[in-house]
């Protein structure tokens, strides 16, 4: 592409990306900052940091019927936001032609997540090859221009790379965004997911990241992943922050009715 044409295209893409970031970033940051704080529970909280719902549940055995009250012998509180990285997030994005919209949204979300100091975000895209675009995350436009959509699909190879980047399994969330039409070695792919789960990694499978969701995907592979505890479901950009928050807090994912393989 001639440089002048590329600059014109870059200006158009940047305007679209800026509009997307305005729509997606503030809610994403607010949702995930809350989740990061809640995931760091403390046993000696300050009064304003007490999680009263969890504290009451933990002290129900201390209920005094004559006073109709619970004696909170054990306090549970929200952890204050600590300096440094709390969670590692790896976005592993299928860049086959059918996943074009997912690459656009994943690039923007990757940039938003990378701007959060409490998260260490890595963006990996793949077809039959695997490319780590983490160094480009400060500019989603560069990510989009550096991505070639099309070709085959080797999820197993992509997950092998992601697995090699994990240093803190219990504090890592891997998000695979794919329609799951695997051209690689199926059993190895499933084995890698099982190994990551066994090590403590939170593994989430999103069938698409577009306004429309996922119109087509490999149901057999989706079912196999769900059997490993990695439910596969369609995800829209509006749902993505809630999915990430649930994964960070290690609680049940907010899966839309009828959208999941369990």
Buried (B, 14 or more C-beta within 10 A) or exposed (E): EEEEEEEEBBEEBBEBBEEBBEEBBEBBBEBBBBBBBBBBEBEEBEEEBBBEEBBBEBBEEEEEEEEEEBEBEEBBBBBEEEEEBBBBBBBBBBBBEBBEBBBBBBBBBBBBBBBBEBBBBBBBBBBEEBBBBBEBBEBBBBBBBEBEBEBEBBBBBBBBBBBEBBEBBEBBBBBBBBBBBBBBBBEBBBBBBBBBBEEEBBBBBBBBBBEEBBEEBBEEBBBBBBEBEBBBBBBBBEBBBBBBBBBBBEEEBEBEEEBBBE
